[in-house]
């Protein structure tokens, strides 16, 4: 399954810089706004490890006068960037020189520095930085906006449709509300807005109500979950339709200790589960179909979407078992969303935005660690062929085949962002 690429495996910084120079020689130089292809992103990403850019960017952020921000934000930032430029330029040069490879022309370094700063400034056309966890910065592509479908604003014949059709349409509408329910680690509902369909008309409310449950006191683990029509205190949730924010959920951990480890031990000794375990099991049987992860986050989206991508977390070698306990709620997962904060402290108007990452919308790149690893391989041999974003079976197959901990471990230069939970050692 090795890659068929002709580029040798020991692709050093020297080679990368050389490639970059060749590429720019081949293409007509239309200046620094030139869009990057993936190979070059690999170079930029690898270069990041050679460039101590954070102190410079922090200084840059502090130097921006928020009150003086004019309407032409990009122009303003660009000017400020160039004021901060000489120092970054010097740092890039120093780090590349430290490698003993002074092969890059000052112009090329200038271009590289400009690209770094555009990304950091949040106005690069294609890429921005996000924090993956507190220290890990990840290069993220702006996602495609799903194609908008034109539809009539009004449809006066709706009441004349047969009631069965109307009911079906109300049923679909519950999903298309894209209603967000915020929770504390899937244990307690923090906020849940009134479903829009409850405010639409009597018939809509009647049918939508059937698709909701009421959670007494918002307590998902200890509160009773009952039909929405019940007149008790508690927010509403549709396990099938709502997009549920899971917060910093980490394997149902308690004080940093994930429960699955304890479960495996108890089961091996033939001991009964504790009440909290049973509560988790009970809630898990409801399942969640659409979830939202916040970033920074220890749980990577593919862990929720592809069962085999978490193989290294669910194999308990000491006991010789694979235990998926505590993951039951992901069994019917249909969509994973993330909040991508644009890595930019300069302008509050750059809003955090929410994007569906699994399954990818047509035309979007898959952001799973298999695909990311393949995109950034830069000619290094891979143990697999990059799967098609829409080929879920092939994803599962590769995740099952590749020993991710081994394959990605060790070398921070080549390590994918996913497939590991920071600060978490299981058995
Ligand atoms: Zn993928």
Boltz pocket constraint, residues with backbone or C-beta under 6 A from the ligand:
constraints:
  - pocket:
      binder: B
      contacts: [[A, 366], [A, 367], [A, 368], [A, 369], [A, 370], [A, 371], [A, 372], [A, 387], [A, 388], [A, 389], [A, 395]]
      max_distance: 6.0
